[in-house]
Amino acid sequence: MRCTQHKRDYTGPCNWCGKKLCEMCIAKQEGRRYYCEHCAVSLVPYSQRTPRPAFVVKPAVVQVQTAEIPSAKRRFVLGKDGYYELK
């Protein structure tokens, strides 16, 4: 039988997914148990994995400028050009 990727004689199947592996495809070997690269990475215990960098969202600094509001009521008025104007 042949390896699925390299078309070489296969050594054995992946113990997790069953993919046919040659000597070049074996990423991890435990005795007579063989693992392909994809399965070897996913089967590593969580404590031994390298942590991914944390995604930190920094809040945007917003500066609010306050303006004095006159005591008279301001309102929007429809102008001659069809746009509203604040008066």
PDB file of N, CA, C and O in Angstrom, chain B, residues numbered from 101:
ATOM      1  N   MET B 101       0.840  -1.179   0.000  1.00  0.00           N
ATOM      2  CA  MET B 101       0.000   0.000   0.000  1.00  0.00           C
ATOM      3  C   MET B 101       0.881   1.238   0.000  1.00  0.00           C
ATOM      4  O   MET B 101       2.046   1.201   0.398  1.00  0.00           O
ATOM      5  N   ARG B 102       0.293   2.333  -0.457  1.00  0.00           N
ATOM      6  CA  ARG B 102       1.040   3.571  -0.621  1.00  0.00           C
ATOM      7  C   ARG B 102       0.531   4.669   0.307  1.00  0.00           C
ATOM      8  O   ARG B 102      -0.630   4.677   0.718  1.00  0.00           O
ATOM      9  N   CYS B 103       1.419   5.581   0.619  1.00  0.00           N
ATOM     10  CA  CYS B 103       1.091   6.773   1.414  1.00  0.00           C
ATOM     11  C   CYS B 103       0.167   7.673   0.584  1.00  0.00           C
ATOM     12  O   CYS B 103       0.296   7.727  -0.640  1.00  0.00           O
ATOM     13  N   THR B 104      -0.744   8.365   1.228  1.00  0.00           N
ATOM     14  CA  THR B 104      -1.680   9.218   0.504  1.00  0.00           C
ATOM     15  C   THR B 104      -1.031  10.485  -0.041  1.00  0.00           C
ATOM     16  O   THR B 104      -1.519  11.038  -1.027  1.00  0.00           O
ATOM     17  N   GLN B 105       0.044  10.958   0.565  1.00  0.00           N
ATOM     18  CA  GLN B 105       0.654  12.216   0.132  1.00  0.00           C
ATOM     19  C   GLN B 105       1.895  12.014  -0.724  1.00  0.00           C
ATOM     20  O   GLN B 105       2.026  12.646  -1.773  1.00  0.00           O
ATOM     21  N   HIS B 106       2.811  11.145  -0.299  1.00  0.00           N
ATOM     22  CA  HIS B 106       4.102  10.997  -0.984  1.00  0.00           C
ATOM     23  C   HIS B 106       4.162   9.822  -1.954  1.00  0.00           C
ATOM     24  O   HIS B 106       5.149   9.674  -2.674  1.00  0.00           O
ATOM     25  N   LYS B 107       3.142   8.998  -1.987  1.00  0.00           N
ATOM     26  CA  LYS B 107       3.079   7.817  -2.861  1.00  0.00           C
ATOM     27  C   LYS B 107       4.236   6.852  -2.616  1.00  0.00           C
ATOM     28  O   LYS B 107       4.753   6.224  -3.539  1.00  0.00           O
ATOM     29  N   ARG B 108       4.628   6.754  -1.341  1.00  0.00           N
ATOM     30  CA  ARG B 108       5.670   5.806  -0.931  1.00  0.00           C
ATOM     31  C   ARG B 108       5.025   4.692  -0.132  1.00  0.00           C
ATOM     32  O   ARG B 108       3.865   4.804   0.267  1.00  0.00           O
ATOM     33  N   ASP B 109       5.768   3.610   0.107  1.00  0.00           N
ATOM     34  CA  ASP B 109       5.240   2.527   0.930  1.00  0.00           C
ATOM     35  C   ASP B 109       4.920   3.054   2.316  1.00  0.00           C
ATOM     36  O   ASP B 109       5.733   3.739   2.937  1.00  0.00           O
ATOM     37  N   TYR B 110       3.739   2.733   2.789  1.00  0.00           N
ATOM     38  CA  TYR B 110       3.338   3.306   4.063  1.00  0.00           C
ATOM     39  C   TYR B 110       3.767   2.428   5.223  1.00  0.00           C
ATOM     40  O   TYR B 110       3.824   1.203   5.122  1.00  0.00           O
ATOM     41  N   THR B 111       4.070   3.102   6.342  1.00  0.00           N
ATOM     42  CA  THR B 111       4.531   2.432   7.550  1.00  0.00           C
ATOM     43  C   THR B 111       3.352   1.954   8.373  1.00  0.00           C
ATOM     44  O   THR B 111       3.370   0.843   8.904  1.00  0.00           O
ATOM     45  N   GLY B 112       2.328   2.784   8.481  1.00  0.00           N
ATOM     46  CA  GLY B 112       1.147   2.430   9.255  1.00  0.00           C
ATOM     47  C   GLY B 112       0.135   3.561   9.202  1.00  0.00           C
ATOM     48  O   GLY B 112       0.438   4.651   8.717  1.00  0.00           O
ATOM     49  N   PRO B 113      -1.059   3.304   9.698  1.00  0.00           N
ATOM     50  CA  PRO B 113      -2.071   4.356   9.687  1.00  0.00           C
ATOM     51  C   PRO B 113      -1.924   5.292  10.884  1.00  0.00           C
ATOM     52  O   PRO B 113      -1.336   4.933  11.905  1.00  0.00           O
ATOM     53  N   CYS B 114      -2.470   6.493  10.737  1.00  0.00           N
ATOM     54  CA  CYS B 114      -2.531   7.423  11.863  1.00  0.00           C
ATOM     55  C   CYS B 114      -3.464   6.820  12.898  1.00  0.00           C
ATOM     56  O   CYS B 114      -4.558   6.369  12.560  1.00  0.00           O
ATOM     57  N   ASN B 115      -3.051   6.807  14.130  1.00  0.00           N
ATOM     58  CA  ASN B 115      -3.826   6.169  15.193  1.00  0.00           C
ATOM     59  C   ASN B 115      -5.112   6.934  15.485  1.00  0.00           C
ATOM     60  O   ASN B 115      -6.040   6.368  16.063  1.00  0.00           O
ATOM     61  N   TRP B 116      -5.188   8.206  15.099  1.00  0.00           N
ATOM     62  CA  TRP B 116      -6.369   9.010  15.401  1.00  0.00           C
ATOM     63  C   TRP B 116      -7.329   9.089  14.212  1.00  0.00           C
ATOM     64  O   TRP B 116      -8.521   8.825  14.372  1.00  0.00           O
ATOM     65  N   CYS B 117      -6.835   9.447  13.023  1.00  0.00           N
ATOM     66  CA  CYS B 117      -7.733   9.651  11.875  1.00  0.00           C
ATOM     67  C   CYS B 117      -7.700   8.510  10.864  1.00  0.00           C
ATOM     68  O   CYS B 117      -8.588   8.435  10.014  1.00  0.00           O
ATOM     69  N   GLY B 118      -6.710   7.618  10.924  1.00  0.00           N
ATOM     70  CA  GLY B 118      -6.652   6.476  10.030  1.00  0.00           C
ATOM     71  C   GLY B 118      -5.976   6.745   8.700  1.00  0.00           C
ATOM     72  O   GLY B 118      -5.973   5.872   7.832  1.00  0.00           O
ATOM     73  N   LYS B 119      -5.414   7.904   8.515  1.00  0.00           N
ATOM     74  CA  LYS B 119      -4.732   8.262   7.272  1.00  0.00           C
ATOM     75  C   LYS B 119      -3.484   7.401   7.112  1.00  0.00           C
ATOM     76  O   LYS B 119      -2.785   7.141   8.091  1.00  0.00           O
ATOM     77  N   LYS B 120      -3.197   6.958   5.892  1.00  0.00           N
ATOM     78  CA  LYS B 120      -2.015   6.124   5.631  1.00  0.00           C
ATOM     79  C   LYS B 120      -0.768   7.004   5.665  1.00  0.00           C
ATOM     80  O   LYS B 120      -0.707   8.028   4.984  1.00  0.00           O
ATOM     81  N   LEU B 121       0.228   6.601   6.462  1.00  0.00           N
ATOM     82  CA  LEU B 121       1.428   7.413   6.662  1.00  0.00           C
ATOM     83  C   LEU B 121       2.683   6.665   6.242  1.00  0.00           C
ATOM     84  O   LEU B 121       2.830   5.474   6.518  1.00  0.00           O
ATOM     85  N   CYS B 122       3.597   7.382   5.565  1.00  0.00           N
ATOM     86  CA  CYS B 122       4.926   6.843   5.292  1.00  0.00           C
ATOM     87  C   CYS B 122       5.876   7.410   6.344  1.00  0.00           C
ATOM     88  O   CYS B 122       5.436   8.111   7.255  1.00  0.00           O
ATOM     89  N   GLU B 123       7.156   7.121   6.233  1.00  0.00           N
ATOM     90  CA  GLU B 123       8.120   7.610   7.217  1.00  0.00           C
ATOM     91  C   GLU B 123       8.215   9.141   7.206  1.00  0.00           C
ATOM     92  O   GLU B 123       8.516   9.744   8.236  1.00  0.00           O
ATOM     93  N   MET B 124       7.965   9.762   6.075  1.00  0.00           N
ATOM     94  CA  MET B 124       8.053  11.224   5.978  1.00  0.00           C
ATOM     95  C   MET B 124       6.816  11.906   6.571  1.00  0.00           C
ATOM     96  O   MET B 124       6.894  13.055   7.005  1.00  0.00           O
ATOM     97  N   CYS B 125       5.691  11.214   6.592  1.00  0.00           N
ATOM     98  CA  CYS B 125       4.437  11.805   7.083  1.00  0.00           C
ATOM     99  C   CYS B 125       4.292  11.717   8.596  1.00  0.00           C
ATOM    100  O   CYS B 125       3.502  12.465   9.172  1.00  0.00           O
ATOM    101  N   ILE B 126       5.018  10.840   9.249  1.00  0.00           N
ATOM    102  CA  ILE B 126       4.851  10.637  10.683  1.00  0.00           C
ATOM    103  C   ILE B 126       5.385  11.851  11.433  1.00  0.00           C
ATOM    104  O   ILE B 126       6.574  12.164  11.364  1.00  0.00           O
ATOM    105  N   ALA B 127       4.487  12.536  12.155  1.00  0.00           N
ATOM    106  CA  ALA B 127       4.890  13.706  12.929  1.00  0.00           C
ATOM    107  C   ALA B 127       5.205  13.334  14.371  1.00  0.00           C
ATOM    108  O   ALA B 127       6.051  13.963  15.007  1.00  0.00           O
ATOM    109  N   LYS B 128       4.528  12.315  14.886  1.00  0.00           N
ATOM    110  CA  LYS B 128       4.737  11.890  16.264  1.00  0.00           C
ATOM    111  C   LYS B 128       4.592  10.375  16.318  1.00  0.00           C
ATOM    112  O   LYS B 128       3.704   9.797  15.692  1.00  0.00           O
ATOM    113  N   GLN B 129       5.478   9.747  17.076  1.00  0.00           N
ATOM    114  CA  GLN B 129       5.433   8.301  17.208  1.00  0.00           C
ATOM    115  C   GLN B 129       5.572   7.935  18.670  1.00  0.00           C
ATOM    116  O   GLN B 129       6.511   8.357  19.345  1.00  0.00           O
ATOM    117  N   GLU B 130       4.627   7.146  19.150  1.00  0.00           N
ATOM    118  CA  GLU B 130       4.669   6.625  20.513  1.00  0.00           C
ATOM    119  C   GLU B 130       4.630   5.117  20.423  1.00  0.00           C
ATOM    120  O   GLU B 130       3.554   4.525  20.327  1.00  0.00           O
ATOM    121  N   GLY B 131       5.798   4.485  20.454  1.00  0.00           N
ATOM    122  CA  GLY B 131       5.855   3.035  20.279  1.00  0.00           C
ATOM    123  C   GLY B 131       5.436   2.672  18.876  1.00  0.00           C
ATOM    124  O   GLY B 131       6.095   3.063  17.912  1.00  0.00           O
ATOM    125  N   ARG B 132       4.337   1.922  18.743  1.00  0.00           N
ATOM    126  CA  ARG B 132       3.821   1.584  17.420  1.00  0.00           C
ATOM    127  C   ARG B 132       2.629   2.453  17.032  1.00  0.00           C
ATOM    128  O   ARG B 132       1.920   2.146  16.073  1.00  0.00           O
ATOM    129  N   ARG B 133       2.413   3.508  17.755  1.00  0.00           N
ATOM    130  CA  ARG B 133       1.339   4.446  17.428  1.00  0.00           C
ATOM    131  C   ARG B 133       1.923   5.581  16.610  1.00  0.00           C
ATOM    132  O   ARG B 133       2.902   6.210  17.012  1.00  0.00           O
ATOM    133  N   TYR B 134       1.321   5.837  15.468  1.00  0.00           N
ATOM    134  CA  TYR B 134       1.773   6.896  14.581  1.00  0.00           C
ATOM    135  C   TYR B 134       0.687   7.959  14.500  1.00  0.00           C
ATOM    136  O   TYR B 134      -0.503   7.648  14.549  1.00  0.00           O
ATOM    137  N   TYR B 135       1.110   9.230  14.375  1.00  0.00           N
ATOM    138  CA  TYR B 135       0.181  10.342  14.252  1.00  0.00           C
ATOM    139  C   TYR B 135       0.623  11.239  13.109  1.00  0.00           C
ATOM    140  O   TYR B 135       1.810  11.528  12.958  1.00  0.00           O
ATOM    141  N   CYS B 136      -0.342  11.680  12.302  1.00  0.00           N
ATOM    142  CA  CYS B 136      -0.031  12.637  11.237  1.00  0.00           C
ATOM    143  C   CYS B 136       0.176  14.011  11.876  1.00  0.00           C
ATOM    144  O   CYS B 136      -0.070  14.193  13.068  1.00  0.00           O
ATOM    145  N   GLU B 137       0.623  14.958  11.082  1.00  0.00           N
ATOM    146  CA  GLU B 137       0.943  16.279  11.624  1.00  0.00           C
ATOM    147  C   GLU B 137      -0.291  16.965  12.209  1.00  0.00           C
ATOM    148  O   GLU B 137      -0.215  17.566  13.281  1.00  0.00           O
ATOM    149  N   HIS B 138      -1.415  16.882  11.520  1.00  0.00           N
ATOM    150  CA  HIS B 138      -2.639  17.532  11.999  1.00  0.00           C
ATOM    151  C   HIS B 138      -3.093  16.940  13.333  1.00  0.00           C
ATOM    152  O   HIS B 138      -3.447  17.682  14.249  1.00  0.00           O
ATOM    153  N   CYS B 139      -3.087  15.630  13.446  1.00  0.00           N
ATOM    154  CA  CYS B 139      -3.554  14.986  14.677  1.00  0.00           C
ATOM    155  C   CYS B 139      -2.551  15.159  15.823  1.00  0.00           C
ATOM    156  O   CYS B 139      -2.956  15.279  16.979  1.00  0.00           O
ATOM    157  N   ALA B 140      -1.265  15.172  15.520  1.00  0.00           N
ATOM    158  CA  ALA B 140      -0.249  15.334  16.566  1.00  0.00           C
ATOM    159  C   ALA B 140      -0.378  16.692  17.237  1.00  0.00           C
ATOM    160  O   ALA B 140      -0.215  16.799  18.452  1.00  0.00           O
ATOM    161  N   VAL B 141      -0.666  17.716  16.472  1.00  0.00           N
ATOM    162  CA  VAL B 141      -0.819  19.059  17.029  1.00  0.00           C
ATOM    163  C   VAL B 141      -2.084  19.143  17.874  1.00  0.00           C
ATOM    164  O   VAL B 141      -2.072  19.742  18.949  1.00  0.00           O
ATOM    165  N   SER B 142      -3.170  18.551  17.400  1.00  0.00           N
ATOM    166  CA  SER B 142      -4.436  18.658  18.127  1.00  0.00           C
ATOM    167  C   SER B 142      -4.483  17.770  19.367  1.00  0.00           C
ATOM    168  O   SER B 142      -5.314  18.010  20.243  1.00  0.00           O
ATOM    169  N   LEU B 143      -3.630  16.759  19.476  1.00  0.00           N
ATOM    170  CA  LEU B 143      -3.662  15.858  20.618  1.00  0.00           C
ATOM    171  C   LEU B 143      -2.713  16.241  21.747  1.00  0.00           C
ATOM    172  O   LEU B 143      -2.706  15.594  22.794  1.00  0.00           O
ATOM    173  N   VAL B 144      -1.909  17.289  21.547  1.00  0.00           N
ATOM    174  CA  VAL B 144      -0.981  17.727  22.597  1.00  0.00           C
ATOM    175  C   VAL B 144      -1.803  18.237  23.774  1.00  0.00           C
ATOM    176  O   VAL B 144      -2.740  19.008  23.567  1.00  0.00           O
ATOM    177  N   PRO B 145      -1.486  17.834  24.996  1.00  0.00           N
ATOM    178  CA  PRO B 145      -2.240  18.327  26.148  1.00  0.00           C
ATOM    179  C   PRO B 145      -2.228  19.845  26.206  1.00  0.00           C
ATOM    180  O   PRO B 145      -1.256  20.487  25.807  1.00  0.00           O
ATOM    181  N   TYR B 146      -3.317  20.411  26.708  1.00  0.00           N
ATOM    182  CA  TYR B 146      -3.493  21.857  26.727  1.00  0.00           C
ATOM    183  C   TYR B 146      -2.380  22.558  27.496  1.00  0.00           C
ATOM    184  O   TYR B 146      -1.961  23.649  27.110  1.00  0.00           O
ATOM    185  N   SER B 147      -1.895  21.956  28.573  1.00  0.00           N
ATOM    186  CA  SER B 147      -0.864  22.594  29.391  1.00  0.00           C
ATOM    187  C   SER B 147       0.471  22.711  28.658  1.00  0.00           C
ATOM    188  O   SER B 147       1.293  23.559  29.008  1.00  0.00           O
ATOM    189  N   GLN B 148       0.695  21.878  27.654  1.00  0.00           N
ATOM    190  CA  GLN B 148       1.966  21.912  26.941  1.00  0.00           C
ATOM    191  C   GLN B 148       1.914  22.782  25.693  1.00  0.00           C
ATOM    192  O   GLN B 148       2.945  23.012  25.062  1.00  0.00           O
ATOM    193  N   ARG B 149       0.744  23.266  25.329  1.00  0.00           N
ATOM    194  CA  ARG B 149       0.629  24.112  24.151  1.00  0.00           C
ATOM    195  C   ARG B 149       1.145  25.509  24.460  1.00  0.00           C
ATOM    196  O   ARG B 149       1.061  25.976  25.596  1.00  0.00           O
ATOM    197  N   THR B 150       1.674  26.162  23.451  1.00  0.00           N
ATOM    198  CA  THR B 150       2.117  27.535  23.635  1.00  0.00           C
ATOM    199  C   THR B 150       0.893  28.431  23.565  1.00  0.00           C
ATOM    200  O   THR B 150       0.095  28.309  22.635  1.00  0.00           O
ATOM    201  N   PRO B 151       0.729  29.325  24.525  1.00  0.00           N
ATOM    202  CA  PRO B 151      -0.459  30.172  24.535  1.00  0.00           C
ATOM    203  C   PRO B 151      -0.446  31.177  23.388  1.00  0.00           C
ATOM    204  O   PRO B 151       0.602  31.710  23.021  1.00  0.00           O
ATOM    205  N   ARG B 152      -1.612  31.421  22.837  1.00  0.00           N
ATOM    206  CA  ARG B 152      -1.732  32.419  21.795  1.00  0.00           C
ATOM    207  C   ARG B 152      -1.707  33.789  22.432  1.00  0.00           C
ATOM    208  O   ARG B 152      -2.154  33.948  23.568  1.00  0.00           O
ATOM    209  N   PRO B 153      -1.193  34.788  21.723  1.00  0.00           N
ATOM    210  CA  PRO B 153      -1.182  36.128  22.303  1.00  0.00           C
ATOM    211  C   PRO B 153      -2.620  36.615  22.521  1.00  0.00           C
ATOM    212  O   PRO B 153      -3.509  36.379  21.703  1.00  0.00           O
ATOM    213  N   ALA B 154      -2.810  37.285  23.623  1.00  0.00           N
ATOM    214  CA  ALA B 154      -4.144  37.759  23.972  1.00  0.00           C
ATOM    215  C   ALA B 154      -4.549  38.903  23.057  1.00  0.00           C
ATOM    216  O   ALA B 154      -3.735  39.759  22.712  1.00  0.00           O
ATOM    217  N   PHE B 155      -5.791  38.903  22.678  1.00  0.00           N
ATOM    218  CA  PHE B 155      -6.335  39.969  21.850  1.00  0.00           C
ATOM    219  C   PHE B 155      -6.928  41.001  22.781  1.00  0.00           C
ATOM    220  O   PHE B 155      -7.963  40.767  23.405  1.00  0.00           O
ATOM    221  N   VAL B 156      -6.271  42.144  22.874  1.00  0.00           N
ATOM    222  CA  VAL B 156      -6.696  43.182  23.802  1.00  0.00           C
ATOM    223  C   VAL B 156      -7.272  44.344  23.007  1.00  0.00           C
ATOM    224  O   VAL B 156      -6.628  44.875  22.103  1.00  0.00           O
ATOM    225  N   VAL B 157      -8.471  44.723  23.351  1.00  0.00           N
ATOM    226  CA  VAL B 157      -9.095  45.875  22.714  1.00  0.00           C
ATOM    227  C   VAL B 157      -8.933  47.060  23.651  1.00  0.00           C
ATOM    228  O   VAL B 157      -9.461  47.074  24.763  1.00  0.00           O
ATOM    229  N   LYS B 158      -8.203  48.036  23.184  1.00  0.00           N
ATOM    230  CA  LYS B 158      -7.994  49.226  23.998  1.00  0.00           C
ATOM    231  C   LYS B 158      -9.140  50.191  23.744  1.00  0.00           C
ATOM    232  O   LYS B 158      -9.456  50.493  22.593  1.00  0.00           O
ATOM    233  N   PRO B 159      -9.755  50.669  24.797  1.00  0.00           N
ATOM    234  CA  PRO B 159     -10.864  51.600  24.585  1.00  0.00           C
ATOM    235  C   PRO B 159     -10.350  52.923  24.014  1.00  0.00           C
ATOM    236  O   PRO B 159      -9.290  53.422  24.392  1.00  0.00           O
ATOM    237  N   ALA B 160     -11.126  53.459  23.108  1.00  0.00           N
ATOM    238  CA  ALA B 160     -10.748  54.724  22.487  1.00  0.00           C
ATOM    239  C   ALA B 160     -10.965  55.856  23.485  1.00  0.00           C
ATOM    240  O   ALA B 160     -11.955  55.883  24.216  1.00  0.00           O
ATOM    241  N   VAL B 161     -10.032  56.773  23.499  1.00  0.00           N
ATOM    242  CA  VAL B 161     -10.128  57.919  24.392  1.00  0.00           C
ATOM    243  C   VAL B 161     -10.998  58.961  23.699  1.00  0.00           C
ATOM    244  O   VAL B 161     -10.662  59.460  22.625  1.00  0.00           O
ATOM    245  N   VAL B 162     -12.095  59.272  24.319  1.00  0.00           N
ATOM    246  CA  VAL B 162     -13.028  60.241  23.749  1.00  0.00           C
ATOM    247  C   VAL B 162     -13.036  61.477  24.630  1.00  0.00           C
ATOM    248  O   VAL B 162     -13.299  61.400  25.830  1.00  0.00           O
ATOM    249  N   GLN B 163     -12.750  62.595  24.032  1.00  0.00           N
ATOM    250  CA  GLN B 163     -12.783  63.846  24.765  1.00  0.00           C
ATOM    251  C   GLN B 163     -14.065  64.585  24.383  1.00  0.00           C
ATOM    252  O   GLN B 163     -14.273  64.937  23.222  1.00  0.00           O
ATOM    253  N   VAL B 164     -14.891  64.804  25.350  1.00  0.00           N
ATOM    254  CA  VAL B 164     -16.157  65.473  25.109  1.00  0.00           C
ATOM    255  C   VAL B 164     -15.973  66.956  25.366  1.00  0.00           C
ATOM    256  O   VAL B 164     -15.548  67.364  26.447  1.00  0.00           O
ATOM    257  N   GLN B 165     -16.291  67.741  24.385  1.00  0.00           N
ATOM    258  CA  GLN B 165     -16.198  69.177  24.532  1.00  0.00           C
ATOM    259  C   GLN B 165     -17.602  69.707  24.806  1.00  0.00           C
ATOM    260  O   GLN B 165     -18.534  69.466  24.038  1.00  0.00           O
ATOM    261  N   THR B 166     -17.731  70.406  25.874  1.00  0.00           N
ATOM    262  CA  THR B 166     -19.036  70.961  26.213  1.00  0.00           C
ATOM    263  C   THR B 166     -19.092  72.408  25.766  1.00  0.00           C
ATOM    264  O   THR B 166     -18.157  73.181  25.975  1.00  0.00           O
ATOM    265  N   ALA B 167     -20.177  72.745  25.164  1.00  0.00           N
ATOM    266  CA  ALA B 167     -20.385  74.129  24.730  1.00  0.00           C
ATOM    267  C   ALA B 167     -21.540  74.700  25.525  1.00  0.00           C
ATOM    268  O   ALA B 167     -22.453  73.987  25.942  1.00  0.00           O
ATOM    269  N   GLU B 168     -21.474  75.996  25.722  1.00  0.00           N
ATOM    270  CA  GLU B 168     -22.560  76.636  26.456  1.00  0.00           C
ATOM    271  C   GLU B 168     -23.812  76.665  25.598  1.00  0.00           C
ATOM    272  O   GLU B 168     -23.770  77.031  24.423  1.00  0.00           O
ATOM    273  N   ILE B 169     -24.915  76.277  26.197  1.00  0.00           N
ATOM    274  CA  ILE B 169     -26.179  76.284  25.491  1.00  0.00           C
ATOM    275  C   ILE B 169     -26.911  77.552  25.912  1.00  0.00           C
ATOM    276  O   ILE B 169     -27.136  77.775  27.101  1.00  0.00           O
ATOM    277  N   PRO B 170     -27.281  78.379  24.947  1.00  0.00           N
ATOM    278  CA  PRO B 170     -27.987  79.605  25.323  1.00  0.00           C
ATOM    279  C   PRO B 170     -29.346  79.281  25.933  1.00  0.00           C
ATOM    280  O   PRO B 170     -29.926  78.223  25.686  1.00  0.00           O
ATOM    281  N   SER B 171     -29.819  80.191  26.709  1.00  0.00           N
ATOM    282  CA  SER B 171     -31.076  79.950  27.407  1.00  0.00           C
ATOM    283  C   SER B 171     -32.262  79.901  26.453  1.00  0.00           C
ATOM    284  O   SER B 171     -33.280  79.283  26.766  1.00  0.00           O
ATOM    285  N   ALA B 172     -32.146  80.545  25.292  1.00  0.00           N
ATOM    286  CA  ALA B 172     -33.243  80.525  24.325  1.00  0.00           C
ATOM    287  C   ALA B 172     -33.315  79.138  23.680  1.00  0.00           C
ATOM    288  O   ALA B 172     -32.291  78.483  23.493  1.00  0.00           O
ATOM    289  N   LYS B 173     -34.511  78.703  23.348  1.00  0.00           N
ATOM    290  CA  LYS B 173     -34.681  77.398  22.726  1.00  0.00           C
ATOM    291  C   LYS B 173     -34.201  77.457  21.285  1.00  0.00           C
ATOM    292  O   LYS B 173     -34.554  78.367  20.535  1.00  0.00           O
ATOM    293  N   ARG B 174     -33.409  76.496  20.920  1.00  0.00           N
ATOM    294  CA  ARG B 174     -32.929  76.406  19.552  1.00  0.00           C
ATOM    295  C   ARG B 174     -33.728  75.314  18.864  1.00  0.00           C
ATOM    296  O   ARG B 174     -34.106  74.320  19.485  1.00  0.00           O
ATOM    297  N   ARG B 175     -33.980  75.504  17.585  1.00  0.00           N
ATOM    298  CA  ARG B 175     -34.744  74.502  16.869  1.00  0.00           C
ATOM    299  C   ARG B 175     -34.291  74.461  15.424  1.00  0.00           C
ATOM    300  O   ARG B 175     -33.628  75.372  14.929  1.00  0.00           O
ATOM    301  N   PHE B 176     -34.668  73.376  14.760  1.00  0.00           N
ATOM    302  CA  PHE B 176     -34.353  73.220  13.347  1.00  0.00           C
ATOM    303  C   PHE B 176     -35.483  73.831  12.525  1.00  0.00           C
ATOM    304  O   PHE B 176     -36.665  73.608  12.788  1.00  0.00           O
ATOM    305  N   VAL B 177     -35.077  74.618  11.512  1.00  0.00           N
ATOM    306  CA  VAL B 177     -36.036  75.270  10.627  1.00  0.00           C
ATOM    307  C   VAL B 177     -35.679  74.887   9.203  1.00  0.00           C
ATOM    308  O   VAL B 177     -34.505  74.868   8.832  1.00  0.00           O
ATOM    309  N   LEU B 178     -36.689  74.583   8.409  1.00  0.00           N
ATOM    310  CA  LEU B 178     -36.467  74.225   7.014  1.00  0.00           C
ATOM    311  C   LEU B 178     -36.104  75.472   6.233  1.00  0.00           C
ATOM    312  O   LEU B 178     -36.873  76.432   6.187  1.00  0.00           O
ATOM    313  N   GLY B 179     -34.920  75.453   5.615  1.00  0.00           N
ATOM    314  CA  GLY B 179     -34.441  76.612   4.873  1.00  0.00           C
ATOM    315  C   GLY B 179     -34.983  76.638   3.460  1.00  0.00           C
ATOM    316  O   GLY B 179     -35.729  75.752   3.045  1.00  0.00           O
ATOM    317  N   LYS B 180     -34.585  77.692   2.711  1.00  0.00           N
ATOM    318  CA  LYS B 180     -35.044  77.862   1.338  1.00  0.00           C
ATOM    319  C   LYS B 180     -34.504  76.775   0.415  1.00  0.00           C
ATOM    320  O   LYS B 180     -35.152  76.408  -0.565  1.00  0.00           O
ATOM    321  N   ASP B 181     -33.324  76.266   0.729  1.00  0.00           N
ATOM    322  CA  ASP B 181     -32.687  75.247  -0.120  1.00  0.00           C
ATOM    323  C   ASP B 181     -33.176  73.830   0.180  1.00  0.00           C
ATOM    324  O   ASP B 181     -32.763  72.888  -0.497  1.00  0.00           O
ATOM    325  N   GLY B 182     -34.036  73.658   1.167  1.00  0.00           N
ATOM    326  CA  GLY B 182     -34.596  72.347   1.460  1.00  0.00           C
ATOM    327  C   GLY B 182     -33.866  71.615   2.573  1.00  0.00           C
ATOM    328  O   GLY B 182     -34.244  70.493   2.913  1.00  0.00           O
ATOM    329  N   TYR B 183     -32.823  72.221   3.155  1.00  0.00           N
ATOM    330  CA  TYR B 183     -32.090  71.607   4.248  1.00  0.00           C
ATOM    331  C   TYR B 183     -32.516  72.250   5.562  1.00  0.00           C
ATOM    332  O   TYR B 183     -32.913  73.414   5.606  1.00  0.00           O
ATOM    333  N   TYR B 184     -32.424  71.464   6.630  1.00  0.00           N
ATOM    334  CA  TYR B 184     -32.743  72.007   7.943  1.00  0.00           C
ATOM    335  C   TYR B 184     -31.588  72.827   8.472  1.00  0.00           C
ATOM    336  O   TYR B 184     -30.428  72.452   8.298  1.00  0.00           O
ATOM    337  N   GLU B 185     -31.887  73.930   9.110  1.00  0.00           N
ATOM    338  CA  GLU B 185     -30.888  74.801   9.705  1.00  0.00           C
ATOM    339  C   GLU B 185     -31.205  74.950  11.178  1.00  0.00           C
ATOM    340  O   GLU B 185     -32.373  75.015  11.561  1.00  0.00           O
ATOM    341  N   LEU B 186     -30.187  75.004  11.999  1.00  0.00           N
ATOM    342  CA  LEU B 186     -30.368  75.171  13.434  1.00  0.00           C
ATOM    343  C   LEU B 186     -30.444  76.652  13.740  1.00  0.00           C
ATOM    344  O   LEU B 186     -29.480  77.381  13.507  1.00  0.00           O
ATOM    345  N   LYS B 187     -31.575  77.110  14.259  1.00  0.00           N
ATOM    346  CA  LYS B 187     -31.747  78.533  14.579  1.00  0.00           C
ATOM    347  C   LYS B 187     -32.212  78.675  15.991  1.00  0.00           C
ATOM    348  O   LYS B 187     -32.419  79.793  16.464  1.00  0.00           O
TER     349      LYS B 187
END
